[in-house]
Structures are given as structure tokens and as C-alpha cells.
Amino acid sequence: MTSTDRPSERAIAAAEAHSAHNYHPLPVVVASAEGAWMTDVAGRRYLDLLAGYSALNFGHRNRRLIDAAKAQLERVTLTSRAFHHDRFAAFCTELAALCGMETVLPMNTGAEAIETAIKTARKWGYRVKGVPDGQARIIVADNNFHGRTITIISFSTDPEARADHGPYTPGFDIVPYGDLAAMEAALDAGAGETVAVLLEPIQGEAGVLVPPPGYLAGVRELTRQRGVLFIADEIQSGLGRTGKTFACEYEGVVPDVYVLGKALGGGVVPVSAVVSSAEVLGVHRPGEHGSTFGGNPLACAVALEVIAMLRTGEFQGRAAELGEHLHRELARMARGGAVEEVRGRGLWAGVDIEPSRGTGRQISERLMDRGVLVKDTHGSTIRIAPPLVIGKEDLDWGLDQLRAVLAQ
Ligand SMILES: *Cc1c(COP(=O)(O)O)cnc(C)c1O
């Protein structure tokens, strides 16, 4: 439907011919990017209101992060964990401090870190809690998104993510997200076997669903009482996006385990981590878990700069302030009738478009034609999550384009 030029068309056709079709990208072919803007192969500019699902919280090619990466590229990039390297200790120390925790286990992608958290919780259950071997259970929420591995999609409730991938990994109990009574019932039903509750403090892929007030604090209290680990998947919600370092902070909640990813790599390299106490992560012994690339020097150098940037509070402050503006503007659109519901915190919004205006995909394509890139999810919902470095004028311009598209 959209107006693509010749170079873009050629690149898209070649990609279609030689790649698996596990994505359905918007027909834009990016050639370069800076800050909140991307430029395609024909020289057209687009405002990025997706920010790589929050992997680009600090914007495209953030100068500090590029400089840190370049400096590290000139020294050493990869050692494997067979040897120590001189950025590793600083990375673990600084990340633990940012999280108010003791111990870090670095991986690369979010899914790997979630797998690591699951392995950790099970092992902690057997070694520390005394759960009978092979019986450990983990409670998760419906509509969750924690990644794409076999084990993770085994406890997905999204048929698209799950179908045709069985046999599935057992050991997970699914409860409705936001329902504290259901959580309590599941914890009581699994007393003795339940080792962890794994939740997104805000469900991103599900459409930026914020749980009811008191839910996270209630889960924290229930899990504390029962000696069950609370694992917060802050891969998308964490590291500034919501206006705080962690979305859990909105309810004064400190989980037992943080799972981090996306923005931790500064939009430069994949970096993820499980962060917890020495007791919990202490269950791992040499040879029992690992990753060739996890905690590599380049990853550590970039992530160290990310952590230093977060320590200033500047990005969290920006997300809170601009986020308030974003949500005020979206609420105004909702009063106009074109938008049914808006959810989110900080510079993060799930926007349910009134269905007669088009599907989320159609709205995304029309926005693309006007130079704005967003991503749809679940029918008529679009997600807005710009880089936290976006200028207020640019954000307003992007919102003007959304208004224009919705008025069509
Ligand atoms: C993106 C995401 C993941 C998976 O991260 P990958 O790096 O894509 O494996 C897990 N949990 C949440 C909440 C996410 O948003």
C-alpha cells in the first residue's frame, strides 16, 4: 500500500527471497540513524517512535556509547569466560550497585537471561529451599512475553508464539495478570514446589498493560511470606523507559531477581543479565551454566557506559517529564474519540485505536508514509516508545502525524 521507492523495493524483494519470513516489517529500509531519527536508502527521514522495543533508550549511535565501543574495539573484544578480562569486574560491580543487588550473571539476549533466571530459580529451589527433585514449579502470568525459546514459549498464552513448537516444557502455572487473589491461590496450591513467580512489571508485548495499583507490592508480600523468589522481567520496562530505573520502583518493590536486557546493550551489542543476591546466584558452580559471548569485553564496555549514564538519573528524568507530556496528549486524543484507551508509564504507551480508523498495521503504515515509525501489536493497538533522548518538538511533530492519520 505504501509508497516505496526503487532501492527500497529491491532491498525488500531480496530480503523476501532469501530470509525466513518470521517477521512482517514495515516496508522501510534503514541505511543510517542518529538520535531519534532514521534515514532510509532513498534518503527519507523517519522519526523512530519504537526505539528497538526499548533497546535504543539512549537513541541511535549515542555518542558516549559509540565512543566506549570504539575504544574497546581497539583493545580487546572477546576472551570467552575461560579467561578473566579487565572490564568484567567493573561491569558486574556497577550493575549490581545500580540494582541494589550483590551478584550478576551476564548473558546476551533477553531470552537467554530468562532461561538463566528459570534455571537459577529451579536450582535454588532444589538446593536451598528443599523442593523434591524434578518437582519445581514457576508461576507466570497470562499474556506474558519473556522471549522465544522452547521453554519460554511453553508458558506463553499466545497461540501464534506457541503453536507447532511442542512438546512443551512442563513446570509452569499460568495465572491472570493483575489478579492478586489468583496469584495467592496458585501459590497456595503449589506450596512446597513453587520456587518462583516470574512477571513483567508492565506487560510490553501484550500492549503495555500496567497492573492494578498494589498488585506488584501484593505479589512481593505473598512471595516473601512463602519463601518464593520474585523474578521481575525488566528487560523492556527497566533502565529508564518508565521514568525510573526499574518499573518495580513505582510500587516500592524490590524483587529477588531482576532480568535485564535490551537497553543494557545501548543499542550497540546484545547484553543481558540476571541480577540477584549472592545466595540465589551462588547456586551456580563452574561448568554448570554459561555462554561463549556472555560478559564479553565489548559488551561490558558498552554496558558500563549505559550504567554510568543511568546513574546520573538524567534519562529517567527525561522519560518521566516527556512521558507526562506524551500521556497528556494521548489522553486528549482519547477524549476526541479516535483513541479508545491509552496505557503506560513514562515514555511508553500502548494506544488502542478506535477500530473503524484502521488496524494497528494500517495506522503504522500511514504513519510511515508521514515519516513516523511505530509498531502495532494485537489488532488495533500501537506502541509508542521513542528513544529517551527525543526532543520535545520532535515528539510533538510525531504526535501531530498520529492526529492527522487518525483524522483520515
Ligand atoms: C524483548 C523481551 C524479552 C526477550 O528478549 P530478546 O533479547 O528478544 O530475547 C523478554 N522479556 C521481555 C519483557 C521483553 O520485552
The ligand as an SDF file (V2000), in Angstrom:
LIG
                    3D

 15 15  0  0  0  0  0  0  0  0999 V2000
   12.2070   -8.4550   24.4100 C   0  0  0  0  0  0  0  0  0  0  0  0
   11.8150   -9.1060   25.6600 C   0  0  0  0  0  0  0  0  0  0  0  0
   12.3480  -10.3640   26.0190 C   0  0  0  0  0  0  0  0  0  0  0  0
   13.2330  -11.1660   25.1030 C   0  0  0  0  0  0  0  0  0  0  0  0
   14.4160  -10.5040   24.7630 O   0  0  0  0  0  0  0  0  0  0  0  0
   15.2420  -10.9820   23.4590 P   0  0  0  0  0  0  0  0  0  0  0  0
   16.5010  -10.1930   23.5430 O   0  0  0  0  0  0  0  0  0  0  0  0
   14.4090  -10.6440   22.2640 O   0  0  0  0  0  0  0  0  0  0  0  0
   15.4620  -12.4480   23.5960 O   0  0  0  0  0  0  0  0  0  0  0  0
   11.9810  -10.8860   27.2450 C   0  0  0  0  0  0  0  0  0  0  0  0
   11.1600  -10.2320   28.0740 N   0  0  0  0  0  0  0  0  0  0  0  0
   10.6330   -9.0300   27.7610 C   0  0  0  0  0  0  0  0  0  0  0  0
    9.7270   -8.3450   28.7300 C   0  0  0  0  0  0  0  0  0  0  0  0
   10.9240   -8.4320   26.5370 C   0  0  0  0  0  0  0  0  0  0  0  0
   10.3770   -7.2670   26.2140 O   0  0  0  0  0  0  0  0  0  0  0  0
  1  2  1  0
  2  3  1  0
  2 14  2  0
  3  4  1  0
  3 10  2  0
  4  5  1  0
  5  6  1  0
  6  7  2  0
  6  8  1  0
  6  9  1  0
 10 11  1  0
 11 12  2  0
 12 13  1  0
 12 14  1  0
 14 15  1  0
M  END
$$$$
